[in-house]
Amino acid sequence: MPKLDVNSNLYMMIFRWIWILAVCLAGLISCTNEASTADTLSASYHDMQRIVSQGDSVQITAANITSRFSYNFYIDVHEVTVGEYAQVLNASFDSDEKDYPVTDVSFYDAVFFANEKSKAMELDTVYSYEGLSRSSDGHIIFLEKFTTDFQANGYRLPTEAEWIYAAQNGWNPSKNAWTSENSDFEKHKVCELPKDKNGLCDMAGNVLEWTNDWLSSAKDISVENFAGASHANSLSEVVVKGGSYRNAAANIQLKNRGDVYTVSP
């Protein structure tokens, strides 16, 4: 989860999660207690790291978008695991898979999980919708009248800008990531490899991560707190990041948008 430090004393928090064909969850929480410290937050929301971004900016290279941050945030150290996912959704799971990142999760599954996590923590839900549709195998494939409230006090996925900013410190897929060169084409337990300079695991490789952003056609702009397009395009493409154990390290790029970064939910 990331936390937000802003002039209005609003805190935001984000938590990560991921899956193989496109998933990362990062939840955002807003709190009004300026006295809350990193230590207090870490005690309440374990496995989180504070990312100091306020006043800084990040570039989304392929679109030449510069996003300036008006806040700091907290983000989960690692992807949401099978055990965490099952616990929140009160689902059964193979105990041998407990510490592996959860996979085979649609974008809307991720959204639903974030809301359920918020409820479990007695927070507000960031996402709202009026109905849902499931596939024959139980995945959520559509949320009717789906909207995101970025000011809500609850969990959400990270924006593309937040994800890039958190991942860029120590980014090195060729030396510190599960890729097609070293993974045996299998996912691995979270944090088996060393943490990066921000104290985060598996930002590159292992499993692909969802962001919160609908793919935007915007380019050559500089804005504050970029959060993607306001609505889905005709293909309902969402930005995904980080590559997976199926990708070569040379093809896992931090800022560019390639074919491994956008999918239809």
VEXFI-329521 format. One record per residue (C-alpha): residue in three letters; x, y, z. Coordinates in steps of 0.1 Angstrom, whole numbers, plus 2048, in hexadecimal, padded with zeros to 3 digits. Example, Ala and Ser with C-alpha at 12.3 -4.5 7.8 and 13.67 -1.06 7.14 Angstrom:
BEGIN
ALA87B7D384E
SER8897F5847
end
This chain:
BEGIN
MET800800800
PRO80D8237FB
LYS80783F812
LEU802863807
ASP812881818
VAL8018A180C
ASN7FE8C4818
SER7DA8BD824
ASN7E88A383C
LEU7D8888827
TYR7EB867827
MET7E784D80B
MET7F382980C
ILE7F78107F0
PHE7FB7EB7F1
ARG8087D47D5
TRP7FD7B47C7
ILE8027A17A6
TRP7FB784790
ILE80B774772
LEU7F6782755
ALA7F07A4764
VAL7ED7AD787
CYS7FA7C37A2
LEU7E67D17BE
ALA7EF7F07CF
GLY7D67FF7E6
LEU7D38227F0
ILE7C982E812
SER7C385181E
CYS7C6859843
THR7C287B854
ASN7DA875872
GLU7F988A86A
ALA80887B88A
SER80985987A
THR82D84F872
ALA83E83785B
ASP843820879
THR81F821883
LEU81381B860
SER82B7FE85C
ALA81E7EF87B
SER7FA7F286F
TYR8007E984B
HIS81D7D084B
ASP8357CC82E
MET8327EF821
GLN84C808816
ARG84A82E815
ILE85283E7F4
VAL85B8627F6
SER84D8717D6
GLN83E8937E0
GLY84C8AF7CA
ASP85D8967B3
SER852889791
VAL85486B77B
GLN853866756
ILE83F84D742
THR85784B725
ALA84483C709
ALA82885670C
ASN840871718
ILE829879736
THR839889754
SER825885774
ARG82D89B792
PHE82488E7B5
SER8138A27CF
TYR8168867E9
ASN82B86A7F7
PHE81E8477FA
TYR823824808
ILE8248057F3
ASP8247E07FB
VAL8477D07FC
HIS83A7B37E7
GLU81E7A77D2
VAL7FE79A7E2
THR8037767EA
VAL7EC7587E5
GLY7E875680B
GLU7DF77B80F
TYR7C777A7F2
ALA7B575B7FF
GLN7B376A822
VAL7A278A817
LEU78A777800
ASN78575B819
ALA78F7427FF
SER7A0720801
PHE7C371D7F3
ASP7E17057F1
SER7F770C80F
ASP8167047FA
GLU80C7237E5
LYS80873A803
ASP8277507FD
TYR8257517D7
PRO81576F7C5
VAL7F176A7BC
THR7EC765797
ASP7CF76077E
VAL7BD78078A
SER7AA798774
PHE7AC7BD778
TYR7897BD787
ASP7937A079E
ALA7AE7B77AA
VAL7967D47AF
PHE77E7BD7C2
PHE79A7B17D8
ALA7A57D57E0
ASN7817DD7EB
GLU77F7BE801
LYS7A17C6810
SER7947E9818
LYS7757DB829
ALA78A7C283D
MET79E7E084A
GLU77F7F4851
LEU78880E837
ASP77481E81A
THR77380C7F9
VAL78581E7DD
TYR77380D7C1
SER74D80F7BB
TYR7377FC7A2
GLU7127F279F
GLY7167CE793
LEU72F7B5788
SER73279976F
ARG747779773
SER75576175A
SER74C73C75C
ASP76B735771
GLY76275078A
HIS77876E780
ILE769790780
ILE76979D75C
PHE7547BC75F
LEU7497D6778
GLU72B7EB76F
LYS72F811773
PHE75280B782
THR76282A791
THR7818327A7
ASP78184B7C3
PHE7A58557C8
GLN79D8677E8
ALA78D84A7F9
ASN79C83B819
GLY7A381880C
TYR7B88027F6
ARG7BE8057D0
LEU7D57FB7B4
PRO7F38137AE
THR7F382B791
GLU80C825776
ALA820844782
GLU8208377A6
TRP82C81579B
ILE848822785
TYR85483A7A1
ALA85581E7BB
ALA8668067A3
GLN88181C795
ASN89981C7B2
GLY8B07FF7AC
TRP89E7F278D
ASN8B37D577F
PRO89F7B976E
SER8BF7A9760
LYS8CD7A3783
ASN8B17A479C
ALA89179578D
TRP880774784
THR88077475F
SER88175B743
GLU8A6757747
ASN8A574A76B
SER881742776
ASP87D720765
PHE85D730758
GLU84D72E77B
LYS842749794
HIS85674B7B4
LYS84F7537D8
VAL84E7787DF
CYS86F7887EB
GLU88576A7E2
LEU89C7837D1
PRO8AC7A17E2
LYS8977C07E8
ASP89E7DF7D3
LYS8AB8007E0
ASN8878097EB
GLY8847E97FE
LEU86C7DA7E5
CYS86B7B77D6
ASP8637AA7B3
MET85A7CC7A3
ALA86A7BD783
GLY862799779
ASN85177D78C
VAL82D786784
LEU81E7A3770
GLU80D7BF784
TRP7ED7D277E
THR7EC7F8782
ASN7CD80C788
ASP7D081F767
TRP7BB81B748
LEU7D281F72A
SER7D4843721
SER7DB8526FE
ALA7E987170E
LYS80D87A705
ASP826896707
ILE8168A4727
SER8218AE74A
VAL8068AB765
GLU8028A678A
ASN7F9883797
PHE7F3872775
ALA7D9856779
GLY7D384A755
ALA7B584E740
SER793858750
HIS783839740
ALA78B81972D
ASN792819708
SER7808026F0
LEU7967E56FA
SER7947EC720
GLU7BA7ED721
VAL7CA7F1744
VAL7EF7F9748
VAL8037DD758
LYS8277DE762
GLY8467CA76C
GLY8467AD754
SER846789760
TYR85A769763
ARG85176273E
ASN863782732
ALA88778772A
ALA8987A0740
ALA8A17B6722
ASN87C7B971A
ILE8717C473D
GLN8737EA73C
LEU86A802757
LYS85A81F746
ASN851815723
ARG82F80771A
GLY8337E7706
ASP81D7C96FE
VAL8247BA720
TYR8167D9731
THR7F27DC724
VAL7D77C2725
SER7B17C0721
PRO7A37B5743
end
